[in-house]
Amino acid sequence: MANEYIRQNSELYVALVTLCGWIALGTFVFQRLEDWTRIEAFYFAVVTITTVGYGDLSPTTDISRLFTTLYILVGVSIGLVTLSIVGSRIIAYRLRGYYKRKKNNS
């Protein structure tokens, strides 16, 4: 039981750290390639990964566009995996509570 708990937590931590690292990398690269402020680059990195794409900022050079393409493909995948891990943890937590209450009421 303890090993399963550690494995689940490490899976969650790895996913969150990977997502944060990818956003940090995007922030750094967009700041350098586009000469944006750190806040603008961070905003663009997050908006891009979440596929919102407001359009207020956009890459202006070919190298930025190429990086953005790679950033989207990898970033959306990382984001979806992270969300699925977080979602499965929430569902598992709620199910444990449900079965615990059901067992206590029986």
Beta strands, then each sheet from edge to edge (+ up, - down):
end
